[in-house]
Amino acid sequence: LVYSMKRKISFPAAAPVAAPVATTLPDADWEFDPDGKNGAILLDDCKTFKHGGKGGTTACRGTVGYSKGCWSWVLELNTHPGTHSCVGVCLEDALLRDNSYCNLLGKEDSWVMKHDGSLLHGELNVGTGQKYDKNSTVTCTLDCDKHTLEFSVDDGETYLMEDLVGDAFYPVCSTTFSGGKWCLRECTCVRAPSTDVASPMLTMTKIHWEPFVELIMSLLETSEI
């Protein structure tokens, strides 16, 4: 017996894809820490750090320690850098004052770029960045998930430090110049802590079923049961 099975086969419609939900990035703002200034003077509601003028090297860190997500901030050097001006990130217990003129930052507890372009960590020059001077802006981009820190001077080429190790990283800068100033100009959350490092958009491709249906119907019409 041969049965004709010409009948319409319907397939359920694909469920609509929900539109991505907009995410508001958290506030990335920070200021210089009054409790961690060590001989510095804070101005402009703690947005400006000034060397106290008592000689030696003075550093000041931010009030926020970042442990997840990606964050960026812009600092402007308003004065001559002196013999040792640095900018970058440090751990919470980093030393922030020394009576000598030295690379106060750039030890095991900090990752910084010096004004002569040296990338410093572990008391070693681990790379070469770009020189900066009076009125230069330095953008620091900290990616806690990738353990990297990028520097850019006056929105120019970027320079990368990798393999940062620590529970939380604090923005930090230093100077030996009496009256030297660092000013915080901008803070940005590049990627929120709860967001995946890579989040590709899921797309759906339309499948054309007609040729497959015609083939199945043709086989059924010629099959013997």
C-alpha angles and dihedrals in degrees: 000000000000118000124201110220101182102152134132115264113204126198125207115258117253114259113252116258113242116237116250113268114240113242123210111220115230123253108276097188121132137162137205111285114248089201094053103043098103102194096345128122118226121213139174095038091312093307092113126057117201129188108247094228097240096117128251127068123312129189133181129196132206127261094241127072113200121212104160137028130024123290136181134193137174123222125188123208104217097184143033109303095230118209097311122026118157138175132189137080136314140184120259096262098046116139110255104182136050127167091218129072102255148124092284089174128047097067127122091292099052144047115206147155116231123217090255090059098258116145106218134196133142089015088294135110100242098174149341125265130163131298119246133190142173113338093011119138120218120200116205119195115190118193106190093183093055094034093232137131123201128197129199126179117212090344091300132127118337125237122201135216116189141193098039110181125200146089095254134004123215126201109247141174137177143192140184095200113110105243091008114160137208115188126197108226106170143003126196137180104221095180126007118239093245094053121097117246089238119027109170115193113253110234130188123220119210112241118212105220099177099092092049093048092050091050092050092048091049092052092047092051093055098040121106119218 
